[in-house]
Amino acid sequence: MTITRTAAVLTAALVVAGGLTAGVAGASAAACKLTAGTPFHHSGNIKANVSTSGCSTAITYTAKLQWRNLTGVAWTNLDSGTWRGNESQTLLFDCKAGEKETYRAIVDGSNGTSEYSAEKTFTCGQ
């Protein structure tokens, strides 16, 4: 009888401890902020500011600046950066004068998190 009660108490303690651990892990994941800034046109370039803050160095983050390809469905990568933890980068694409394209930025985490910017259309050189 004592063995059964001890086992029940240990099981309950493990469940509570597991819940606390999961709660801490959830709080850490919730504190991580991915930012994919809306692309902007500057000096003949398309740029997008991307960043992570409050994020774990155990996670790899990849940011991409993309344009919608000629089919209008798929996206083509123009510039990218990869890092762990907290980082800020500016992605850059040197566009040709007169090109009119739609751009976006993305930040993806190796843990399945992601953030997409708003899409923006520019005519380069204007």
Secondary structure, DSSP 8 states (H G I E B T S, - for coil): -HHHHHHHHHHHHHHHHHHHHHHHHHHHHHH-EEEE---EEETTEEEEEEEEES--TTSEEEEEEEEE-TTSSSEEEEEEEEEESSEEEEEEEE--TT-EEEEEEEEEETTS-EEE---EEEETT-
